[in-house]
Amino acid sequence: MSILIYSSIMLIAMLGAPIFAVMAALAMVAFTFSGVELSAVSVEIYRLASAPTILTIPLFTFAGYVLAESKAPVRLLKLSRALLGWLPGGVAIVCLFVCAFFTAFTGASGVTIIALGGLLYPILIQEGYSERFSLGLITTCGSLGLLFPPSLPIILYGIIAKVDIDQLFLAGLVPGIILMIILGTYSVYQGRHIKKEKHNFSWSEVTASIWDARFELPLPVLVLGGIYGGFVTATEASALSAFYVLIAQCFFTRDLSLTKDIPKVIVDGLTLVGAILLILCCAMGLTNYLVDEEIPMKILETMRTLITNKWIFLLVLNVFLLIVGCLMDIFSAIIVVVPLILPIAEQFGVNPLHLAIVFLTNLEIGYITPPVGMNLFISSYRFNRPVLELYKISVPFLFLLILALIIITYIPWFTLFWFNS
């Protein structure tokens, strides 16, 4: 009977049922067969709702969506181009910076590709980059900022793994920069033969661009300076960011109308937040059942017979997470997989902060991993190209990101040096 029910649920999942419904059904059926009251699922939802850090998700999402809907992308693009456009490959590096900024605040790579793709793609083509490189760069950059604060996946990981979110923000900075350096180096390599006249550096242009972006530039200082200066917590920083962005874009720059535009932004942003929280609530019940049944410890016992040290474990983990990253969205993967691998990683002596960054880097790469990497389909839709063409275009970028993953995985110092003193 149980096999029939579980098979029916998996069949419904393969037919396209929402993942939160599948997880809720699995959790309820599993608890029922084990003789546990279904209230165990609702208790977990209550515990999650009472966590103070949960407020950071809707507030940072709101701030990111307000920025994306305003003219802030244009102003930051202009500033980045004034500062870096004179470098070989400078325009491509500008693309990296601007996309990373917006993905960090929205937490959704699709928003970055849809909002910035139309701005960046013609600029890259105009500068002489090939269509293949331009499409590949924008597709890859859609998820580039997920290691930078105040990334929603970092916050969600901290909530699920019970790891300090402020420390996670700090741990992701250097690995995120490594990803940008590797992609930036490749961009310079691609731009070395472009004969088009370089963008000349001009102090007057820089000054004018800084003045235009004067209301966006304080935002990272408010978030990072506030948190690491000890002035605010991550939750307070999210509220401050949302309030500042709302006032700046509605009353200072006047890009958005408080009555006409902001309601739409709220609906769009909270649609994403609602999806995250719904998946989170339903998945927590399932993961609790797996933990109660000691599934992670059973997996650990099996792995101990095959894996002898931490480094081999990390290699196996990377392969597993790359597969997970291209099959599941990042939020579902964090909720379902993290509770399973945490005790195993602890047994192999992997630092929790290092594990977090390795985990998130893998899922970031999963966004451009064929056959079902989400960025590939979003770019296919945004630029009206066959998804098979995006598969081929993404391959060089995929190898570069895997190179960065190897560095981040096997040199933990890049993640942990903040905490070694």
RATA-V690368 format. One record per backbone hydrogen bond with DSSP energy under -0.5 kcal/mol. CO is the residue of the C=O (numbers start at 1). NH is the residue of the N-H. E is the energy in kcal/mol with one decimal. If there is no record, write none. Layout:
# RATA-V690368
co=CO nh=NH e=E
co=CO nh=NH e=E
This chain:
# RATA-V690368
co=1 nh=5 e=-2.2
co=2 nh=6 e=-2.8
co=3 nh=7 e=-2.4
co=4 nh=8 e=-2.0
co=5 nh=9 e=-2.2
co=6 nh=10 e=-2.3
co=7 nh=11 e=-2.1
co=8 nh=12 e=-2.3
co=9 nh=13 e=-2.1
co=10 nh=14 e=-2.3
co=11 nh=15 e=-1.4
co=12 nh=17 e=-1.9
co=13 nh=16 e=-1.6
co=18 nh=22 e=-1.8
co=19 nh=23 e=-2.5
co=20 nh=24 e=-2.4
co=21 nh=25 e=-2.4
co=22 nh=26 e=-2.5
co=23 nh=27 e=-2.5
co=24 nh=28 e=-2.5
co=25 nh=29 e=-2.5
co=26 nh=30 e=-2.6
co=27 nh=31 e=-2.6
co=28 nh=32 e=-2.1
co=29 nh=33 e=-2.5
co=30 nh=34 e=-1.5
co=31 nh=36 e=-2.5
co=32 nh=35 e=-1.2
co=37 nh=40 e=-1.8
co=38 nh=41 e=-1.7
co=38 nh=42 e=-0.9
co=39 nh=43 e=-2.5
co=40 nh=44 e=-1.2
co=41 nh=45 e=-1.5
co=42 nh=46 e=-2.2
co=43 nh=47 e=-2.2
co=44 nh=48 e=-2.2
co=45 nh=49 e=-2.4
co=46 nh=50 e=-1.6
co=48 nh=51 e=-1.4
co=51 nh=54 e=-1.5
co=52 nh=55 e=-1.3
co=53 nh=56 e=-1.4
co=54 nh=57 e=-1.0
co=54 nh=58 e=-0.6
co=55 nh=59 e=-1.5
co=56 nh=60 e=-2.5
co=57 nh=61 e=-1.8
co=58 nh=62 e=-2.2
co=59 nh=63 e=-2.1
co=60 nh=64 e=-2.4
co=61 nh=65 e=-2.5
co=62 nh=66 e=-2.3
co=63 nh=67 e=-2.0
co=64 nh=68 e=-2.3
co=65 nh=69 e=-2.0
co=66 nh=70 e=-1.2
co=67 nh=72 e=-0.5
co=67 nh=73 e=-0.6
co=71 nh=75 e=-2.0
co=72 nh=76 e=-2.8
co=73 nh=77 e=-2.1
co=74 nh=78 e=-2.2
co=75 nh=79 e=-2.2
co=76 nh=80 e=-2.7
co=77 nh=81 e=-2.3
co=78 nh=82 e=-2.0
co=79 nh=83 e=-2.0
co=80 nh=84 e=-2.8
co=81 nh=85 e=-2.1
co=84 nh=87 e=-1.7
co=85 nh=199 e=-0.9
co=87 nh=90 e=-2.5
co=89 nh=93 e=-2.0
co=90 nh=94 e=-2.3
co=91 nh=95 e=-1.8
co=92 nh=96 e=-1.7
co=93 nh=97 e=-2.2
co=94 nh=98 e=-2.7
co=95 nh=99 e=-2.2
co=96 nh=100 e=-2.3
co=97 nh=101 e=-2.1
co=98 nh=102 e=-2.0
co=99 nh=103 e=-2.7
co=100 nh=104 e=-2.1
co=101 nh=105 e=-1.3
co=102 nh=106 e=-2.5
co=103 nh=107 e=-2.7
co=105 nh=64 e=-0.6
co=108 nh=111 e=-0.6
co=108 nh=112 e=-1.2
co=109 nh=113 e=-2.3
co=110 nh=114 e=-2.5
co=111 nh=115 e=-2.9
co=112 nh=116 e=-2.7
co=112 nh=117 e=-0.5
co=113 nh=117 e=-1.6
co=114 nh=118 e=-0.5
co=116 nh=119 e=-0.7
co=116 nh=120 e=-2.8
co=117 nh=121 e=-2.4
co=119 nh=123 e=-0.8
co=120 nh=124 e=-2.5
co=121 nh=125 e=-2.3
co=122 nh=126 e=-2.5
co=123 nh=127 e=-1.8
co=124 nh=129 e=-2.1
co=125 nh=128 e=-1.4
co=130 nh=134 e=-2.5
co=131 nh=135 e=-2.7
co=132 nh=136 e=-2.4
co=133 nh=137 e=-2.8
co=134 nh=138 e=-2.2
co=135 nh=139 e=-2.4
co=136 nh=140 e=-2.2
co=137 nh=141 e=-2.9
co=138 nh=142 e=-1.0
co=140 nh=143 e=-1.4
co=141 nh=144 e=-1.4
co=143 nh=146 e=-1.2
co=144 nh=147 e=-0.6
co=145 nh=148 e=-1.6
co=148 nh=151 e=-1.6
co=151 nh=155 e=-1.8
co=152 nh=156 e=-2.9
co=153 nh=157 e=-2.6
co=154 nh=158 e=-2.4
co=155 nh=159 e=-2.0
co=156 nh=160 e=-2.5
co=157 nh=161 e=-3.2
co=158 nh=162 e=-1.0
co=158 nh=163 e=-1.4
co=164 nh=168 e=-1.9
co=165 nh=169 e=-2.5
co=166 nh=170 e=-1.7
co=167 nh=171 e=-2.8
co=168 nh=172 e=-1.8
co=170 nh=173 e=-1.1
co=170 nh=174 e=-0.5
co=171 nh=175 e=-0.6
co=172 nh=176 e=-2.1
co=173 nh=177 e=-2.0
co=174 nh=178 e=-2.5
co=175 nh=179 e=-2.0
co=176 nh=180 e=-1.7
co=177 nh=181 e=-2.7
co=178 nh=182 e=-2.4
co=179 nh=183 e=-2.2
co=180 nh=184 e=-2.7
co=181 nh=185 e=-2.6
co=182 nh=186 e=-1.8
co=183 nh=187 e=-1.9
co=184 nh=188 e=-2.3
co=185 nh=189 e=-2.3
co=186 nh=190 e=-2.3
co=187 nh=191 e=-1.8
co=188 nh=192 e=-0.7
co=189 nh=192 e=-0.7
co=191 nh=194 e=-0.9
co=202 nh=206 e=-2.3
co=203 nh=207 e=-2.9
co=204 nh=208 e=-2.3
co=205 nh=209 e=-2.4
co=206 nh=210 e=-2.6
co=207 nh=211 e=-2.1
co=208 nh=212 e=-2.1
co=209 nh=213 e=-2.1
co=211 nh=214 e=-1.2
co=213 nh=216 e=-1.0
co=213 nh=217 e=-2.2
co=214 nh=218 e=-0.6
co=216 nh=219 e=-1.6
co=217 nh=221 e=-0.6
co=218 nh=222 e=-2.5
co=219 nh=223 e=-2.2
co=220 nh=224 e=-2.7
co=220 nh=225 e=-0.7
co=221 nh=225 e=-1.1
co=221 nh=226 e=-0.8
co=222 nh=226 e=-0.7
co=223 nh=227 e=-2.1
co=224 nh=228 e=-2.8
co=225 nh=229 e=-1.5
co=226 nh=231 e=-1.6
co=226 nh=232 e=-2.1
co=227 nh=230 e=-1.0
co=233 nh=237 e=-2.6
co=234 nh=238 e=-1.8
co=235 nh=239 e=-1.7
co=236 nh=240 e=-2.4
co=237 nh=241 e=-2.5
co=238 nh=242 e=-2.4
co=239 nh=243 e=-2.3
co=240 nh=244 e=-2.8
co=241 nh=245 e=-2.8
co=242 nh=246 e=-2.0
co=243 nh=247 e=-2.4
co=244 nh=248 e=-2.9
co=245 nh=249 e=-2.6
co=246 nh=250 e=-1.7
co=247 nh=251 e=-2.4
co=247 nh=252 e=-1.1
co=248 nh=252 e=-0.7
co=248 nh=253 e=-3.1
co=248 nh=254 e=-0.5
co=249 nh=255 e=-1.2
co=249 nh=256 e=-2.0
co=257 nh=261 e=-1.5
co=257 nh=262 e=-2.0
co=261 nh=265 e=-2.0
co=262 nh=266 e=-2.8
co=263 nh=267 e=-2.1
co=264 nh=268 e=-2.7
co=265 nh=269 e=-3.0
co=266 nh=270 e=-2.8
co=267 nh=271 e=-1.4
co=268 nh=272 e=-1.3
co=269 nh=273 e=-2.1
co=270 nh=274 e=-3.1
co=271 nh=275 e=-1.9
co=272 nh=276 e=-2.3
co=273 nh=277 e=-2.8
co=274 nh=278 e=-2.4
co=275 nh=279 e=-2.3
co=276 nh=280 e=-2.6
co=277 nh=281 e=-2.9
co=278 nh=282 e=-2.1
co=279 nh=283 e=-2.6
co=280 nh=284 e=-2.0
co=281 nh=285 e=-0.9
co=282 nh=286 e=-1.0
co=283 nh=287 e=-2.8
co=284 nh=288 e=-2.3
co=285 nh=289 e=-1.8
co=286 nh=290 e=-2.1
co=287 nh=291 e=-2.4
co=288 nh=292 e=-3.0
co=289 nh=293 e=-2.2
co=290 nh=295 e=-2.6
co=291 nh=294 e=-1.8
co=294 nh=298 e=-1.9
co=295 nh=299 e=-2.5
co=296 nh=300 e=-2.5
co=297 nh=301 e=-2.4
co=298 nh=302 e=-1.7
co=299 nh=303 e=-2.6
co=300 nh=304 e=-2.4
co=301 nh=305 e=-0.7
co=302 nh=305 e=-0.7
co=302 nh=306 e=-0.5
co=303 nh=306 e=-1.2
co=303 nh=307 e=-3.6
co=309 nh=313 e=-1.9
co=310 nh=314 e=-2.4
co=311 nh=315 e=-1.7
co=312 nh=316 e=-2.5
co=313 nh=317 e=-2.8
co=314 nh=318 e=-2.4
co=315 nh=319 e=-2.0
co=316 nh=320 e=-2.4
co=317 nh=321 e=-2.9
co=318 nh=322 e=-2.3
co=319 nh=323 e=-1.6
co=320 nh=324 e=-2.3
co=321 nh=325 e=-3.2
co=322 nh=326 e=-1.2
co=323 nh=327 e=-0.7
co=324 nh=327 e=-1.0
co=324 nh=328 e=-2.7
co=329 nh=333 e=-2.4
co=330 nh=334 e=-2.1
co=331 nh=335 e=-2.0
co=332 nh=336 e=-2.5
co=333 nh=337 e=-2.6
co=333 nh=338 e=-0.7
co=334 nh=338 e=-1.2
co=337 nh=340 e=-1.0
co=337 nh=341 e=-1.9
co=338 nh=342 e=-2.1
co=339 nh=343 e=-0.5
co=340 nh=344 e=-0.5
co=341 nh=345 e=-3.0
co=342 nh=346 e=-2.3
co=343 nh=347 e=-1.7
co=344 nh=348 e=-1.3
co=345 nh=350 e=-2.5
co=346 nh=349 e=-1.3
co=351 nh=355 e=-2.9
co=352 nh=356 e=-1.9
co=353 nh=357 e=-1.9
co=354 nh=358 e=-2.4
co=355 nh=359 e=-2.7
co=356 nh=360 e=-2.6
co=357 nh=361 e=-2.4
co=358 nh=362 e=-2.2
co=359 nh=363 e=-1.9
co=360 nh=364 e=-2.1
co=361 nh=365 e=-2.2
co=362 nh=366 e=-1.8
co=363 nh=367 e=-0.7
co=364 nh=367 e=-0.9
co=365 nh=368 e=-1.9
co=366 nh=369 e=-1.1
co=367 nh=375 e=-1.5
co=367 nh=376 e=-0.9
co=368 nh=370 e=-0.6
co=369 nh=373 e=-1.0
co=373 nh=376 e=-0.8
co=373 nh=377 e=-1.1
co=374 nh=378 e=-2.1
co=375 nh=379 e=-2.7
co=376 nh=380 e=-1.8
co=377 nh=381 e=-2.1
co=378 nh=382 e=-2.9
co=379 nh=383 e=-2.9
co=380 nh=384 e=-0.5
co=380 nh=385 e=-1.5
co=386 nh=389 e=-0.7
co=386 nh=390 e=-1.4
co=387 nh=391 e=-1.8
co=388 nh=392 e=-1.6
co=389 nh=393 e=-2.1
co=390 nh=394 e=-2.0
co=391 nh=395 e=-0.7
co=392 nh=395 e=-0.8
co=394 nh=398 e=-2.6
co=395 nh=399 e=-2.2
co=396 nh=400 e=-1.9
co=397 nh=401 e=-2.3
co=398 nh=402 e=-2.1
co=399 nh=403 e=-2.1
co=400 nh=404 e=-2.0
co=401 nh=405 e=-2.3
co=402 nh=406 e=-2.3
co=403 nh=407 e=-1.9
co=404 nh=408 e=-2.7
co=405 nh=409 e=-2.7
co=406 nh=410 e=-2.6
co=407 nh=411 e=-1.3
co=411 nh=414 e=-1.6
co=412 nh=415 e=-1.4
co=412 nh=416 e=-2.4
co=413 nh=417 e=-2.2
co=416 nh=419 e=-1.8
co=417 nh=420 e=-0.8
